[in-house]
Amino acid sequence: MFAALIALQPMKPYNFYAGPAILPEEVLQKAQDAIKNFAGTGLSILEISHRSKEFVKVMDEARALVKELMQLNDEREVLFMHGGGLSQFHTVPMNLLNEDETASYFDTGTWAHGAVEEAKLFGNVHIACSSADKNYTYVPKSFSVAPNSKYLHITTNNTIYGTQLNLTPNPSPVGEGSNYFQGLTCPLVADMSSDIFSRELDYNQFDLIYAAAQKNAGAAGVTIVVVNKNILGTVKRKIPRMLNYRLHIEKESMLNTPSVFAVYVSYLTLQWIKKEGIKNIEVRNKRKAEKLYNAIDASALFEGTVNKEDRSVMNVCFRLNDTALEEKFVAFCKERNIVGIKGHRTVGGFRASMYNALPEEAVDVLAEAVKEFEQAF
Ligand SMILES: Cc1ncc(COP(=O)(O)O)c(C=O)c1O
């Protein structure tokens, strides 16, 4: 009887959604358990005070885990904030940029461009480099920073277009490829919403990192912020409390009621990342990406949409040469239990998001579908 029940469970689809996105099974299981009984309290995590010692422990440990995983120095503070990645587009300049000052920005995609537009509400913006001329299909190889730039803002992975900045842990000189940022004299700010914890990096090279959690770091509803406290406190304007990094640091991410459940899911995800090891995750991510890109490159029907050397390991964007076949491919994938591969509504085509928690098996199935589709059509 029990075996028969298991057999009736539908198989979980291979999940390539761009975010909210796949989470590790054990995270889902533990989150589910906590909805019934959180930390042995007999209460659901949804109905317990954020000031309870059980939840304060979760918040403290989650912040400590970010510090540990990124090997952050003591100048860096970790915050869990509200408002998603988008809210950081205004929170960053509000805390760092005076009206008469200039910040430099990489314009490498829709989100990067969104950050530029918001920063203009607070001060001057200098475009350090842009790939808008070729519809954001590459990452510029050189850039300029405005004199006295207050900071330089980059987007490490461009989720919609599928390009990623190649940031190696060991910096090489400016202009020689992989690490552009050595020798930079202003603070470096990074939107890592779609590739945080996907690879080993020198995270201390950034003075501010932010990432909406719903791709590699948990569920929607919480944003991880890492900030070098030395860069704060130089703006003249009054900052609303909810947007003030210094206040959030002082209140240890408990300025108001945090997104309790989302923080808990992040905490579980961080534990999972620690158990897996970032290096192992990085190796697996690269292998997954290689498998899919190889299948696309080997096919006469499909093609990758971005410059090969700038291809993202997280979001693989591709298209069919014959767009009339698009719906057929989506249906073909659906038959193979693959979901979430439609490209962003603004660019079309296909996008397979392959975040940390996506099992390699899912990529094998999609790569096989790419091959079989060619034989079928
Ligand atoms: C790189 C990047 N930045 C910012 C955002 C916006 O995040 P949110 O929807 O949480 O505001 C996204 C969303 O996908 C993103 O990919």
The ligand as an SDF file (V2000), in Angstrom:
LIG
                    3D

 16 16  0  0  0  0  0  0  0  0999 V2000
   20.8210   40.8840  -11.1810 C   0  0  0  0  0  0  0  0  0  0  0  0
   19.4890   41.2530  -10.6180 C   0  0  0  0  0  0  0  0  0  0  0  0
   19.3590   42.3840   -9.8970 N   0  0  0  0  0  0  0  0  0  0  0  0
   18.1770   42.7580   -9.3710 C   0  0  0  0  0  0  0  0  0  0  0  0
   17.0510   41.9940   -9.5410 C   0  0  0  0  0  0  0  0  0  0  0  0
   15.7520   42.4550   -8.9460 C   0  0  0  0  0  0  0  0  0  0  0  0
   15.4640   41.6510   -7.8490 O   0  0  0  0  0  0  0  0  0  0  0  0
   14.0370   41.7180   -7.1330 P   0  0  0  0  0  0  0  0  0  0  0  0
   13.0420   41.1650   -8.0900 O   0  0  0  0  0  0  0  0  0  0  0  0
   14.2240   40.8620   -5.9110 O   0  0  0  0  0  0  0  0  0  0  0  0
   13.7790   43.1400   -6.7690 O   0  0  0  0  0  0  0  0  0  0  0  0
   17.1260   40.8070  -10.2730 C   0  0  0  0  0  0  0  0  0  0  0  0
   15.9340   39.9700  -10.4740 C   0  0  0  0  0  0  0  0  0  0  0  0
   15.9240   38.9890  -11.1560 O   0  0  0  0  0  0  0  0  0  0  0  0
   18.3690   40.4280  -10.8140 C   0  0  0  0  0  0  0  0  0  0  0  0
   18.4930   39.3050  -11.5400 O   0  0  0  0  0  0  0  0  0  0  0  0
  1  2  1  0
  2  3  1  0
  2 15  2  0
  3  4  2  0
  4  5  1  0
  5  6  1  0
  5 12  2  0
  6  7  1  0
  7  8  1  0
  8  9  2  0
  8 10  1  0
  8 11  1  0
 12 13  1  0
 12 15  1  0
 13 14  2  0
 15 16  1  0
M  END
$$$$
